[in-house]
Amino acid sequence: MEELGIVIHSRAKIGCDCLVGQGVTIGGRSKMNDVPVIGDRVYVGAGARILGNVIIGDDVVIGANSVVIP
């Protein structure tokens, strides 16, 4: 079986009906406590990084290998 390698911070909030590709990281930044909030029906492409105090709205597409920071 192939592993997907997805990392999601335990305090990150992710809405309903979201798709998360392989190799995605959703979490905080070094020495910061704020984590991402992701809305409903969001697609996060493979290899994307969403880090820090970021709010992603509903019906958003985040492309593969994107880096989203505040």
Contacts in CASP RR format, 6 or more apart in sequence:
PFRMAT RR
TARGET T0000
AUTHOR 0000-0000-0000
METHOD contacts of the structure
MODEL  1
MEELGIVIHSRAKIGCDCLVGQGVTIGGRSKMNDVPVIGDRVYVGAGARI
LGNVIIGDDVVIGANSVVIP
4 21 0 8 1.000
4 22 0 8 1.000
4 23 0 8 1.000
5 22 0 8 1.000
5 23 0 8 1.000
5 24 0 8 1.000
6 20 0 8 1.000
6 21 0 8 1.000
6 22 0 8 1.000
6 23 0 8 1.000
6 24 0 8 1.000
6 25 0 8 1.000
7 23 0 8 1.000
7 24 0 8 1.000
7 25 0 8 1.000
7 26 0 8 1.000
7 27 0 8 1.000
8 14 0 8 1.000
8 20 0 8 1.000
8 24 0 8 1.000
8 25 0 8 1.000
8 26 0 8 1.000
8 27 0 8 1.000
9 26 0 8 1.000
9 27 0 8 1.000
9 28 0 8 1.000
9 35 0 8 1.000
9 36 0 8 1.000
11 35 0 8 1.000
12 26 0 8 1.000
12 27 0 8 1.000
12 28 0 8 1.000
12 35 0 8 1.000
12 36 0 8 1.000
12 37 0 8 1.000
12 38 0 8 1.000
13 35 0 8 1.000
13 36 0 8 1.000
13 37 0 8 1.000
13 38 0 8 1.000
14 20 0 8 1.000
14 26 0 8 1.000
14 38 0 8 1.000
14 39 0 8 1.000
14 42 0 8 1.000
15 38 0 8 1.000
15 39 0 8 1.000
15 40 0 8 1.000
15 42 0 8 1.000
16 40 0 8 1.000
16 41 0 8 1.000
17 40 0 8 1.000
17 41 0 8 1.000
18 38 0 8 1.000
18 39 0 8 1.000
18 40 0 8 1.000
18 41 0 8 1.000
18 42 0 8 1.000
18 43 0 8 1.000
18 44 0 8 1.000
19 42 0 8 1.000
19 43 0 8 1.000
19 44 0 8 1.000
19 45 0 8 1.000
20 26 0 8 1.000
20 44 0 8 1.000
20 45 0 8 1.000
21 44 0 8 1.000
21 45 0 8 1.000
21 46 0 8 1.000
21 47 0 8 1.000
21 48 0 8 1.000
22 46 0 8 1.000
22 47 0 8 1.000
23 46 0 8 1.000
23 47 0 8 1.000
24 44 0 8 1.000
24 45 0 8 1.000
24 46 0 8 1.000
24 47 0 8 1.000
24 48 0 8 1.000
24 49 0 8 1.000
24 50 0 8 1.000
25 47 0 8 1.000
25 48 0 8 1.000
25 49 0 8 1.000
25 50 0 8 1.000
25 51 0 8 1.000
26 35 0 8 1.000
26 36 0 8 1.000
26 38 0 8 1.000
26 44 0 8 1.000
26 50 0 8 1.000
26 51 0 8 1.000
27 35 0 8 1.000
27 36 0 8 1.000
27 50 0 8 1.000
27 51 0 8 1.000
27 52 0 8 1.000
28 34 0 8 1.000
28 35 0 8 1.000
28 36 0 8 1.000
28 51 0 8 1.000
28 52 0 8 1.000
29 51 0 8 1.000
29 52 0 8 1.000
29 69 0 8 1.000
32 52 0 8 1.000
32 53 0 8 1.000
34 52 0 8 1.000
34 53 0 8 1.000
35 52 0 8 1.000
35 53 0 8 1.000
36 50 0 8 1.000
36 51 0 8 1.000
36 52 0 8 1.000
36 53 0 8 1.000
36 54 0 8 1.000
36 55 0 8 1.000
36 56 0 8 1.000
36 68 0 8 1.000
37 54 0 8 1.000
37 55 0 8 1.000
37 56 0 8 1.000
38 44 0 8 1.000
38 50 0 8 1.000
38 56 0 8 1.000
38 57 0 8 1.000
39 56 0 8 1.000
39 57 0 8 1.000
39 58 0 8 1.000
39 60 0 8 1.000
40 58 0 8 1.000
40 59 0 8 1.000
41 58 0 8 1.000
41 59 0 8 1.000
42 56 0 8 1.000
42 57 0 8 1.000
42 58 0 8 1.000
42 59 0 8 1.000
42 60 0 8 1.000
42 61 0 8 1.000
42 62 0 8 1.000
43 60 0 8 1.000
43 61 0 8 1.000
43 62 0 8 1.000
43 63 0 8 1.000
44 50 0 8 1.000
44 62 0 8 1.000
44 63 0 8 1.000
45 61 0 8 1.000
45 62 0 8 1.000
45 63 0 8 1.000
45 64 0 8 1.000
45 65 0 8 1.000
45 66 0 8 1.000
46 64 0 8 1.000
46 65 0 8 1.000
47 64 0 8 1.000
47 65 0 8 1.000
48 62 0 8 1.000
48 63 0 8 1.000
48 64 0 8 1.000
48 65 0 8 1.000
48 66 0 8 1.000
48 67 0 8 1.000
48 68 0 8 1.000
49 66 0 8 1.000
49 67 0 8 1.000
49 68 0 8 1.000
50 56 0 8 1.000
50 62 0 8 1.000
50 68 0 8 1.000
51 67 0 8 1.000
51 68 0 8 1.000
51 69 0 8 1.000
52 69 0 8 1.000
52 70 0 8 1.000
53 70 0 8 1.000
54 68 0 8 1.000
54 69 0 8 1.000
54 70 0 8 1.000
56 62 0 8 1.000
56 68 0 8 1.000
62 68 0 8 1.000
END
